[in-house]
């Protein structure tokens, strides 16, 4: 119970931070991401979809949704199907490496819902828990398209590691508004 209250408090503090940061030097840029993701310890693959708001040139925050598709595994001598949903609220701080190549640390919180179904039966069990995320990624800015790769470690009821590779599309909201109000 104490961990849940602490996790809710972290999400609340993070949300307040985002709201106040929106008022400071907003860049009015959004990025939409699609990526392949792998849960390394459980060896299951999934799809990551996310949207990030770029508060400044360096600071961005966003919501990520991961869907891990059902995979057949043997757990404690029993054949099961593992699948999961994972929702993350993460912050990136982008720093230059060389020309258009950049790297960023990742921090945030996540909520995971894992399903374990016993093969050949309708017997299923669910585990839901919050985690704290930390990691790093690298990206290559190519105009509006930004390929990226990221490693994240999560601490929670179950510690996990993830590897993600995908592409983002960045949309500058200020240019969009200006172009559409002139016509």
DACOR-V801523 format. One record per residue. N is the residue number from 1. PHI is phi in radians with two decimals (NA if undefined). PSI is psi in degrees with one decimal (none if undefined). Layout:
{{N:PHI:PSI} {N:PHI:PSI}}
//
This chain:
{{1:NA:-41.3} {2:-1.08:-40.1} {3:-1.15:-40.7} {4:-1.08:-45.5} {5:-1.08:-40.7} {6:-1.14:-39.4} {7:-1.16:-43.6} {8:-1.08:-40.1} {9:-1.10:-40.8} {10:-1.10:-43.9} {11:-1.09:-42.5} {12:-1.10:-47.3} {13:-1.07:-43.5} {14:-1.08:-42.3} {15:-1.12:-43.0} {16:-1.09:-42.0} {17:-1.01:-44.6} {18:-1.13:-44.5} {19:-1.07:-45.5} {20:-1.23:-33.1} {21:-1.22:-28.8} {22:-0.99:-32.0} {23:-1.35:-18.5} {24:-1.68:116.7} {25:0.80:46.1} {26:-1.11:134.4} {27:-1.56:-14.9} {28:0.93:54.6} {29:-2.32:136.8} {30:-2.07:150.7} {31:-2.29:140.0} {32:-1.99:129.1} {33:-2.09:147.4} {34:-2.37:135.1} {35:-2.68:158.2} {36:-1.58:140.2} {37:-2.32:146.7} {38:-2.27:129.3} {39:-1.47:107.1} {40:-1.13:-48.5} {41:-1.17:-36.8} {42:-1.57:-10.1} {43:0.95:50.4} {44:-2.15:145.5} {45:-1.84:157.7} {46:-2.77:-171.0} {47:-2.11:135.0} {48:-1.99:126.7} {49:-2.16:134.9} {50:-2.63:163.3} {51:-2.39:127.9} {52:-2.11:140.0} {53:-1.78:131.2} {54:-1.68:103.3} {55:-1.21:-43.0} {56:-2.41:-174.7} {57:-1.07:-29.8} {58:-1.84:-35.3} {59:-1.72:126.2} {60:-2.41:153.3} {61:-2.50:148.0} {62:-2.89:176.0} {63:-1.84:131.5} {64:-2.12:141.3} {65:-2.13:126.6} {66:-2.04:131.2} {67:-2.05:115.1} {68:-1.70:119.6} {69:-1.31:152.5} {70:-1.00:132.7} {71:-2.36:137.7} {72:-1.39:128.0} {73:-2.43:163.2} {74:-1.91:118.0} {75:-2.10:118.4} {76:0.89:45.1} {77:1.35:6.3} {78:-2.07:134.7} {79:-1.34:124.1} {80:-2.37:164.0} {81:-1.94:122.3} {82:-1.81:138.3} {83:-2.64:164.8} {84:-2.82:156.4} {85:-2.06:143.9} {86:-2.49:126.8} {87:-2.04:126.3} {88:-2.09:145.5} {89:-2.09:103.7} {90:-2.13:155.4} {91:-2.12:137.6} {92:-2.08:142.8} {93:-2.14:102.5} {94:-1.45:128.5} {95:-2.19:143.3} {96:-1.29:145.2} {97:-1.95:-57.6} {98:-2.78:121.1} {99:0.82:-113.5} {100:-1.59:3.4} {101:-1.63:126.6} {102:-2.37:164.9} {103:-2.32:162.0} {104:-2.65:139.0} {105:-1.39:154.0} {106:-2.12:135.9} {107:-2.56:150.9} {108:2.97:-163.5} {109:-2.29:156.0} {110:-2.48:156.4} {111:-2.16:127.0} {112:-2.06:142.1} {113:-2.25:107.1} {114:-1.79:142.9} {115:-2.12:131.4} {116:-2.14:114.1} {117:-1.96:127.6} {118:-1.22:128.2} {119:-1.05:135.6} {120:1.40:3.4} {121:-2.33:176.7} {122:-1.73:9.2} {123:-1.34:119.8} {124:-2.29:150.9} {125:-2.27:148.9} {126:-2.16:144.6} {127:-2.28:126.9} {128:-2.16:135.2} {129:-2.82:159.3} {130:-1.73:153.0} {131:-2.48:162.7} {132:-1.85:133.0} {133:-1.82:144.2} {134:-2.64:146.4} {135:3.07:-160.3} {136:-2.70:156.8} {137:-2.55:170.2} {138:-2.37:150.0} {139:-2.50:160.4} {140:-2.23:112.9} {141:-1.36:120.2} {142:-2.22:68.2} {143:1.26:-130.5} {144:-1.37:-18.8} {145:-1.67:131.2} {146:-2.33:98.4} {147:-1.24:146.0} {148:-2.62:159.6} {149:-2.42:144.9} {150:-2.59:142.4} {151:-2.06:132.4} {152:-2.32:138.8} {153:-2.01:135.3} {154:-2.07:138.2} {155:-1.92:127.3} {156:-3.03:-150.6} {157:-1.01:-38.9} {158:-2.20:119.6} {159:-1.33:134.3} {160:-2.41:163.0} {161:-2.27:141.8} {162:-2.33:144.1} {163:-2.15:129.6} {164:-2.26:137.8} {165:-2.42:128.1} {166:-2.88:-161.2} {167:-2.43:144.9} {168:-2.02:151.8} {169:-2.07:122.3} {170:-1.72:132.2} {171:-2.11:118.5} {172:-1.51:112.7} {173:-1.20:-36.8} {174:-1.06:-43.2} {175:-1.19:-38.0} {176:-1.10:-48.0} {177:-1.10:-44.4} {178:-1.09:-46.1} {179:-1.10:-39.4} {180:-1.45:-20.7} {181:-1.50:-21.0} {182:-1.33:-27.5} {183:-1.42:none}}
//
